Amino acid sequence: MTDALTIALAQLSQRMGDLAANADAMLNVRKQATGADLILFPELQLIGYPPEDLVLKPALAERADAELARLATATADGGPAMLVGTIRRHEGKLYNAMVLLEGGKIIAERLKRELPNYGTFDEKRLFASGPLPDPILFRGVRIGVPICEDVWWPAVCAHLKDQGAEFLLTPNGSPYEIDKDDLRSTIVAAARVRETGLPMAYLNRVGGQDELVFDGASFVLNADGSVAHQMADWEEEVRLTRWVRAPSGWACESGKIAPLEPFPSDAYHAMMIGLRDYVNTNRFPGVVLGLSGGIDSALCAAIAADALGPERVWSVMLPSRFTGQESLSDATECAAMIGCRLDTIPIAPAVGAFDAMLSDSFADAQVDITEENIQSRIRGVTLMALSNKFGPMLMTTGNKSEMSVGYATIYGDMAGGYNPIKDAYKMTVFALSRWRNAHKPRLGLGPDGPVMPENIITKPPSAELRPDQKDSDSLPDYPELDPILLGLVEEELSVDEVAARGFDRDTVARIERLLCLAEYKRRQAPPGVKLGKRNFGRDRRYPITNAFRTA
């Protein structure tokens, strides 16, 4: 009977659909973890998570089986066994699975039972639910392997306990949300440990995948609820953990407890890692963005510099006749503080050309928002031209408050490939900007000091598309608007319920109307990093044509 095991927890990133590269990465881990008996990899490590409809391609399943066989063959050397996340097909059904490889072959597999079908998750479209899993027998030890969602509900872990599991290894693909690391460890995992009396290793992946970003933050809890290991967030790491059998049961010996990033540092890292992996994985040489002298574009430029390095960030000032000297000066100083390239391309010639081109058609019409939107679209066309000509991805810079109410120009400032602040309300943008001016992110590649002039943070926000324009001309002030939006969007409250919190009912009703009308714009917006529970994208999916209102 084995009385001690060394288990390597491989907190890794994944490359969606690049099965050979993912398999190679696992084999490299195996070469490094020579002292391990077993290596645990994250959920669907071979495929990438979340795979969406990619897993419905029969060719993908065939390639997954081939790469799994290659991984199995590698274990014939007598080195560490591997628990690998992949897809499996049985009787025409597709499963999310963990497979044990040892001695050159597949020893066991376990199929995910609980399939999440809420928020960002829609696994019931893709996978069949597996049976209640029995423990895996590994070197005389009965190991429970609940897969991700399996630990968020009691049934699977309770069954594993009843079937003699001695400890739990749970592989995960758990995306970042603000405060989610506490939810995972102190509530969900702690509850399963307390109910079963079994220690648990909780392994999560890291890295960005489109609008989702994974923060790692893997950990081990012993049966008494104490934390034996805490891995860092945002970084790849292979952690060797030592498990020992005692008269009272198995326990994991204590190891390093890494501190986790608090808010707003964690949210900033989420934006940074999400942007970094999106740009690098899709092989863009860098990013280009419009730098207006406002806080949104300044924060985006800082995030990009921290994610990619300032040398890969190209900022462009696109002044019109309404652009004030203050904005020009702020943008220039901001680019200098960040250390990125700044070009200035006045849009007046293009505005004049459009005025002349449309003069006959617009002859009897009053100047209105149309002319404002033309300026924004000229800027979008100009930035896209730079992107097309030289290769950097155009980054958009609209915050969640603006996107909620449609305070953005479709095919104008919404044009681009990715938006790191898409899920950040305006007040969050202020908080993140103040934080970044006072702190350099742990993994950041940007400057050590402040990244924007204080004036950018303190001056009234303005689109500068007409004389003396302010955001507050069209919208409630952001300290009022954002709590209204939190109620309507994040909590799905009615107008009356939000108004009961002390807001003017007519104002709330107007914001609800704008929220609904802007759905068609959001459907055409680029992806961006998910921060909260109801991001515009995978979390919140509303019909564009929709007459329902609560006021």
N, C-alpha and C positions, 0 to 999 in steps of 0.2 A: 504494500500500500504506500502511495506517495504521500509524504507528509509536508512537502514544500514545493512550490512552483514559482518560477520567475516568469511573469507575464509582461510583455512589452505593450504599452498603449501607444499606438501610432496615430497621433493627431496630425492629419495630413490635409492638404488641399486635393482637389480633383480637377481633371480636365474633361468636361462633358463630352462623351462620345469617343474620346481618344483612348480606347481600351488598351492598346499596346503600351502607350506611355504610362497609363495608370498601373498596369501590371509591372512594368519596369520599375516604377517608383516603389512598389511593394517589395520587389526583389532586392532593391537597393537597401531598403529598411532591414530586410532579412539578413543581408551581409553585415550590417552594422550591429544588429541585435544578436550577436552570436551567443551571448550568455542566456538568452531567453529560452524557455520551454515552449512558449506559445506567444504569438503576436496577434493582437486584436486590431482590426482595421474598422474604419467607420462604415456606416450604412451605405450600400451601393457604391463602395469605393472603386470597383472595377468599371462601373458605368458612368458615374457622376450622378449627383442628386441636386434638385429634382429633375428626372429625365423627361417628364412630360410625355408627349406622344412619340418621342424617339424610340421608346421601348416597344412600340407596336410594330416596328419594322422587323420582319422575320430575320433579315440579314444581321441585325444587331444581336439577336439572341444566339444565332449561329456563331458569330465572332466571340461573344461572351463565353460560350462553351469552350471554344478553342483556346482562348486566353486562360480560362480557368484550368484547363488541362495542362497548359504550359506551367502555370503556377504550381499545380499539383506535382508535376514531374520534378520540379526544383526541390521539393521536400524529400526526395529519395536519398539525399545525402546525409540524412540523419540529424540535420540541424533543426531549428525551430519549426514547429507546426504553425499554421496560419488559419485564422478565422477571417474569411473574406466575404465582403458584401457584394452580391451580384443578383442577376435575375435568373429564375429557373422556370422551365416549362414542364407541366405535367398534364397529360390528357387534354391538351388544347388550352389550358389555363396558364396564365403568367403570374409568377409570384415574386415578391420581394424577399430575398433569402440571405442567410448567412451559411457559409459552407466551410467545414473543417477539412483542411488539407494536411496530411501527414504521411510519411513513408512512401511518397510518390503517388498517392491516390486520394480520392475523395473518401473521407471516413464517415462524415455525417453532414446533414443539412437541416436547417430549421427555417420555417416559413413564417413571415410576419403575420400575426393574427389580427391586430387592431389597425385598421386602415384609416388614417385621418382624412376627413372630408369636409374641412372647414378652413376659412381664411385662405392662406396660400396653398393649402393642400387639397388635392383631388385624386387621391390614390385609388378610390373605388372605381374610377373610370378605367384604370390601368391594370390593377392587380386583383386577383382573387384572394380571399382571406384564408390563411392557413389554419390547420387544426390547433388546438391547445398544445403547445410544444412540451415535450418531455426534456429533461436535462440531457446534455451530451456527456458521454463517458469518455474522459480524457485522462489516460494514465492512472486509472483507478479512481478518479475524482469526478463527481457528478456536478457539471457546471450548467447553470441556467443561462440561456442566451435570449432574453427578451429584446426585441428589435424596436428601438425608438418609441413609437406610440404605445407599444406594449407595456411600457412602464408608467404611462400616464393614467392608466386604469388598473384596478387591483387584480383582475381575473387571471392574467397570464402569470404574474409573479406568485400569486397564491397557488396556482396549479403546479408551478415549478417547485415550490416549497413542499407541497403535498407529495410530489413524485421523488422527493429526496435530494433536490438540489442543495449543494453545500455553499455556494456563493453565486453571484450574478455578474455577468459581463454584458453590458448593454451598449451596442453600437448605435450611433445616432447621426442624423442629418438635421440638426435643429437650428433654424435660422435665427439670426440676431433680432431681438426686439429690446427696447429700453426696459431695464429691470428684469430681463428674462433669466439671467444667470442665477439670481436669487430664487426665482420660481423653480428652476430645474433642481437646484441642490437642496434648498431648505424646505421646500414644500413637496414637490413631486417625488424625487428620489428618496428623501428622508421618510416620506410616508410609506413607500414600498419596503424600505429597510426596517422600519418600525413594525410593520404588519407581518413581515416574514421572519424577522430576526436574522436575516442574511446580509453579509457585507455586499457592496455593489461597486463595480467600476463603471463609470459613466463616461463613454468616449464620444466626443463630437468632432466633426470636421472643421476646417478653417477655409477661408477664401470666399471670393465673390462668384456668384452665378447669376448673370443678368441683374434683376432687381433685388435678389436675395444676397445676403452676405452672412457667412457663418463665422462665429467668434471663437470656436474651440472651447476654452475654459473647462476642459475635462477634469474629472475628479474621482476620488475613491472615498467612499464612506464605509467605515467599519460597522459591525452589527450594533454597537452602542451609539451610533449616530455621529461619532467623531470623524473628522476629515483627516484621512491618512495621506492623501496627495491632492494637490491642486495645481493643475497645469495653467500656464499663462493663456490669456486670450490673444487672438489674432495671429499667433505665430505657430508654425509647424514645430513639432517636438515629438521625439520618441522617448517615452519615459519607461524605464524598467521598474516594475513593482514586484516586491517579494511577498508571497503569500505563504502562510505557515498554518498547519493544522495544530490546534490545541484541544485539550479535553472539552472545552466549551464550544468548539467549532473553529472554522477558519477565520483568520484575520490577516489583514494586510499591514506589513510593517510601515512605520511612518517614513515619509519622505518630504521633499521640498513642497512648501506651500507658497505658490506664486501669488502676488497681489493682483487683483483684477481691476481694470480701469473703471473708475466711477463716472457718472454723468457729470458734465457733458463730454469728457474725454472719450468715453466709449462710443458715443454717437459720432464724434469726429473721426475716430478710427474706423467705424463702420463705413462712413462716406469715403474715406481715403482708400480703404482696402477694396471696397466695391468698385470704385473708379479705376484703381490700379489694375485689378484683374480683368475688368472689362476691356480696357485699352490694350493691355499687354496680350491677353489671350486672343483678341481679335486682330492683333498685329498692326496696330496703328503706331506710327512713329512718335506720336505725342498728341496734344490737343491744341485747338485754337478756340478762343472765346472772345466775345465782345466785353470789353472792360469799360463800363459806363461812368465810373466814379461813384456808383452806388454800392450798398452793402452786399447785395446778393452776388453780384459779379466779383466783388473783391473776395468774398468768402470762397467762392468757387475757384478762383485763381489760386488762393492759398491752399485749398484742398488738393488741387491738381499738382502744385509744386511739391507738396508733402508726399503725394502718392507717386509721382513720376520723376521728380527732380525739376528744378526751375528751368533747366536747359531744354526741357521737352514741353514747355508751356509758352504759347504764342498768344499774347493779348493784343487786341485791336480796339482802339478808340474810334468811334464812328460818329463824330459830332454833326449836329444839324444847326440851323440858325437859332434853335431854342436851347442849345446846350450852353450852360453857363461856364464862365471861367473857373468857378469853384470846382465843377465836375472835372474839367480838363486837368486842373492842378492835382486834384485828389487821385485821379486815375494814374497820372504820371508818377506821383509819389508812391502809390501802391505798387506799381510794377517795379519801381526801383527797390522798394523794401523787400519784395518777394525775390527779386533778381531774375525776372523773366523778361522776355522780349516784349516791347510795346511798339506797335505801329499806329499811325493816325491816318485814317482815310475819311475825309469829309464827304458826307452824302449829299450836299447841296446840289451838285451837278445832276445827280440822278433824280432828286426831288423836282428840280426844274424841268427835266425832261418829261417826267410823269405829268406835271402840271400842264405842260404844253400838249402832250399827247392826249390828255383827257379833257382839255379845255372845252371843246365843242360838246362832248357828252355831258359834262358837268356844268354847262353854261348857266342853267337856271336853278342850280342846286346850291344850298348854303354849305359853307365849310363846316364839317362835323368830324366825327371820329374816323370817317373814312380816310381823310388826309393824315390823321395820326397813324393809322394802321399802315398806310403806304410807306411812311418813314420806317416803321419797324420791319416791314417786308423787304425794303431796300437793304436794310442792315442784314437780314437773314440771307438774302441772295448774295451779298458781298462776302459774308463769312463762309457760305457754302462754296463760293467760287475759290476762295483760298484753300478750303479743305479739299476740293476736287483737284486743284492744280498741284498742291504740294503734299497731300496725304494725311495731315493731322485730322483727328476726329473733331467735329464741331461739338462743343459742349454747351448745353443750354443752362440757364441760370435762374429759372423761376421757382419761387418757394411755394409751399403747399397752400398758404393763405391765398395767394394769387390764383393758383390753379383751381382752388375750390370754387371761387366766384367768377372765374373766367376773365380775370384781369390780366390777360395775356393775349398776344396776337398770333392766331394760328397762321402758319407759314411765314411767320416773322420771328419774334423772339422765342417761339416754341420750336423753331427749326433746329435740328441737331440729332446727335446720336445717343447722348446720355446726359442725365441731370443728377448730380450728386446730392442736391438739396431738395429734390422733388417731394420728399416726405417730411420736410422740416417747415413748420409754421414760422411766420415772420418773427415772433418773439423768441423762438428757438434759434433762428438765424442771428439775432442780436446776442443771445447767450453764447453761442458758439464762437462768434467773432470776438467777443470780449475774452473768452477763454483762450483762443488761439493767440491773441495779442500778448497774453501773459504767460503762455506755456508753449513749448514745442512738443508735439506729439512724440511718444516713445519711439515709434517706427517711422517718423516723418523724415523726408529727404530735403525739406525746405530750410529756410533760414532759422537761426536760433532765436532771433528777437521778434518784435512785432511785425505783422504782415500787412497792416493797413493803417492809414492815418486815423487818429481818433475822430476827426471831423466826419469821416465816412460813417462811423457808428452813431454819432449824435445828431447829424443833420436830418431834417424831415425827408422821408423817402419820396422820390419823384421819378416819373417816367420821362420827363422833359420832352414831351411831344407837342406841347402848346405853351404859350407864355405863362410863366409863374405857376405851372402845374404842380400839384401835390397829390399823393395817393389818397389823402384824406378828403380831397374834393369829391371822390367817387365812392369811397368806402369809409366805414367807421374806423376810428383809430385802432391800430393793431392790438393794444391792450384790451379793447372791447371786442374786436372782430374775432380774435383767436379763441377766446372761451366760447363764443357762440358757435364757431365751427367745430370745436371739440365736442360740444353737445350734439350737433347735427350729424357730424361725420363719424367720430370715434364711438359715440354712444348711441347713435341712431334715435335720438330723442325727437319728439314733436316740437313744433313751434311753441305751443303752450308750456310744455315742460321746460324748454330753455328759457322762455320769458319769465317763468316762475323763479328763476335764479337771480332775478333783478334786472333783466334787460328789457328794453322797449320792445313790445310785441310787434309793432309795425316794422321795426328794424330787423328783428329776427325773421319775420315773414319774407322780407325783401331778400335777405341773405339765403334763405331756403330756396326762393325762386331762382336766384342767380346760380346757386349750387346745381340745381336741376338743369337749367338751361346750358350750363357749361359742360355737360357730360360728353357731348360730341367732340369738344376740344380735347378733353382728357383722353378720350379713346385714341386720339391721333398723336398724343404726346410721346416723346421718347421715354424709355425706361429710366428708372432712378432708384437709389438705394432705399430699401424699406427700413424704417426706423420704429414705427408704432404698430398697433394692432390692426389698423384699417388704412393701409396705403392705397393710393389710386393705382390699380393694377390687379395683381393676383388676389388681394384681400377683398376689394370692394368692386363688384361688377353689377352695374345698373343698366337697365335698358336706356338707350339714347332717346327713343320716342316713348315718353312717359308723362302722363297727365296727372299722376297722383301728387298731391300736396297736403300738408297737415294744417294749413291755414287758408 
